[in-house]
Amino acid sequence: MPNLIWSKLNRMQLGRYAEYYAKMEFSSYGFDVYTSEVDDHGVDFVAKPPQSHVYYEIQVKSCRDFGYVYITKEKMQPTANRAVCYMHFIDGKLPDVYIIPSTAWLAPNAVLVDRKYEKEGQTSAPEWGINISKKNLPLLESYRAQSYLESLR
């Protein structure tokens, strides 16, 4: 039985586990998975569905319990072949896996946020975020990995 006490892992360990888990999730649906050694373009791996010539660039994000994760707009432009694999970790259970097409941020809501930081005094780079709370968690349901991955194969 795997260790399911995610709170004992530091942020880097949890992120590394999330990346490996995401690759296995895609592989379990027959996708070819290609790993990059360096993540300097906001792409953790590339995945190709079976019987397809389309390649998808995947960025993995993870969060323990509830909180906020983001990717800078510089590293992700909304396109048809770009997605975020979001892993939600809660102690005592396997992570919930969501695949969010990057184009979903073109219609932001309470969970998928567009932070522009254009006001005076705001120095952060513009970003696309995932704002996870108990209240808005149901908004992620349509992005469950199983539905998305089955639709592509």
N, C-alpha and C positions, 0 to 999 in steps of 0.2 A: 504494500500500500504506500503511495507517495506521501511525502510530507505535505500537509495542507495548512501549515501554520505560517502563512505568508508574512505576518508581522515580525517574524524572526529574521527575515531577509532584509538586507539594506537595499537602498534604491537601485544601485547598480546590479546587484544580484537578481532582484525582481525583474528589472528590465531585460537582463540577459535571458532569464527563464522565459519571459514573455516572447522574446524573439524566437527562441527555439520551439516553443509551444505553437506559435503562429505558423511556423514553417511546417511543423508536423500536421497541423490542422489542414492546411492547403494540400499537403501531400496525401492525406487520407482521402481526399476527394479526387485523386488522380492527377493533380496539377504537377507539372515540372517546376521545381523551385531552384532558383539560381541565387546564390548568396554573394554579396559583395563584401570584400574584406574591410572596406572603409565606408562609413556612412557620413560622407561630407556633402551629399546632395539631397538629404532627406529621404533616402531610399534604403530600407533595411534589406529587402530582397525583391527579386522579380519572380513572378509566377505566370505560368502559361497553362491554361486549361487544356484538358485532353481534346484531341481532334480540332485544335484551333491554332491559328497563326498569330493571335493577339497576345501581347505580353502586358502584364499589369505590374506597375511599380507600387510596392507596398511599404508603408511606413508603420511601424509598430509603436503603439503607445499603451501604457499600463497605469493603473491606479489601484491603490489599496483602499478598500472601503469606499469613501466618497471624497470628492475633491475636483481638481481642475488639471487638465493636461493640454498642451498646445503644440502647434508646429508653426513656425514663422511663415508668413506668406512668401518670403524670399525662397524658402525651401519647398513650397508646394503651391503650384498653380492648379486651380480646378480644371481637370481634363478627364476625358472618358476612360483613360487607362491608368488612372491614379486613385489609390484608396488608402485609408487608414484602417489598420487592424487594431481595434481597441480591446484590451483585455482587462476585465474587471475582477479583481481579486478580493475575496472575502474569506477570512480564516475558516477552516473546516470544510471547504468545498473547492472543487476544481473551478478554474476561472470561467466566467461567462465571456464568450468571444463574439465580437461584433465586427462586421466589415462595413465601413462607411465610405461610399464613393466620394471623392473629393468634390464633385459637383453638388453634393448635398449642402455644402456651406454657402452656395449661391442663394439659398432660402433659409437663412439662420432662424433659430428658435431658442427656447430656453436651454436646450442641451448642446446644440451645435451653434457656437457663437462666433461672430465676426468682430474682432477687436481692431479698430483702426488706429487708435492712439494719435489722433490728429490735433487734439486740443493743446493749447499753450501749456508748457511744462511737462507734458507726457513724453518720456524719452524712450519707451519700449518700442521695439520694432512691431509693425502690424502682424497679427497672428490669427489663425483659425484655432478655436478651442473646443474642448469637450468639457462641459460643466456638469459633473455628476453629483446628483443629490437624490435622496429618496423620492422627492416630489417629481423630479423630471426623468427619473430612470425609465419609466414606461415609454418615453419618446424614443428610446433606443431599440425597442422591441422589433421594429420593422427592419433593423440592420443585423439581426442574428446571423451568425456566420453560416449556419446550415442552409438557410434559404438562399442567401447570396451565392454561396459556392455551388449549390445544386443548380441554380439558374444559369451558371456560366459553363457547366460541363456538358 
